[in-house]
Amino acid sequence: MRICIHDKKKKEIFVSLFQVFKNCTATINATFEAEQLYIQGLDKSHVCLFETKIHKNWFAQYETTEEVLKLAFDANSFHSIISTKSDDQNLIIETDDKNDDILLIYFVADAEDQPRKEYKKSFKLPLSEYDYEEMHVPIVEYDAEFSLASKEISDICSQLSNFGNDIIIHCSNDNVSLTTNGLAGEMRVDIPVHDLSSYSVIEDEEIVFTYSLVYIHKMCITNKLSQDIDFSLSNQCPMKIKYDLGDESSLLFYIAPKSDE
């Protein structure tokens, strides 16, 4: 297996992606398929399911000799390694033909005549034994769907987290409101429909759900993955949060609403 990332923006996305993952899980379970890199997992409390599909065309180079190759490794260590990225170097990740227990990671300059000298960086990351059974997520119709700029929702979640641990999402024909309350008081943010990148809701119905703000804040901690974040809500299934990574690639989170009990 060998993958390469040359584009500066995609290197930033890749690092941000694993920044989010390390906040959710200790171990990454990555599946390298013929057409895509697939990662699925549960957070440490088994409250939130996450999955990402990165199509082979997203990478500058994507090669795998096996139909399905599963690799597991420490999330924090991997993020620490790829965070040493440089704008002028390509990121290369590959398996070692001589040692099945390690993953090789390099940062290599694309040419000798770079504006400033960049030294090659090499890493060996131990692979882990990790028994994870993938979960099937069914396709469903949602009661309400909206998109908001990732920078805005990240800032809003940071502010809301100062006042409570839960978030009440209220979708009506006119706006989407986000509310939290606790010992420090209550905070409510009303977002008019025309300020949303996209919006749909069951006509003449008001959709109200309560979720853990702690987990949503973890999912929306970065605005480097995509310009907008898509939210899909239904009383039949967990809320879906989607980042469009481009080139037929995406990051999804699923989190169940909190009960009234």
Secondary structure as UniProt FT lines:
FT   STRAND          2..5
FT   HELIX           8..22
FT   TURN            23..24
FT   STRAND          27..33
FT   STRAND          36..42
FT   TURN            44..45
FT   STRAND          48..55
FT   HELIX           56..58
FT   STRAND          61..63
FT   STRAND          68..74
FT   HELIX           75..82
FT   TURN            83..84
FT   TURN            87..88
FT   STRAND          89..96
FT   TURN            97..98
FT   STRAND          99..109
FT   TURN            112..113
FT   STRAND          121..127
FT   STRAND          144..149
FT   HELIX           150..160
FT   TURN            161..163
FT   STRAND          166..171
FT   STRAND          175..182
FT   TURN            183..184
FT   STRAND          185..192
FT   HELIX           193..195
FT   STRAND          198..201
FT   TURN            203..204
FT   STRAND          207..212
FT   HELIX           213..219
FT   STRAND          228..233
FT   STRAND          239..246
FT   TURN            247..248
FT   STRAND          249..255
//
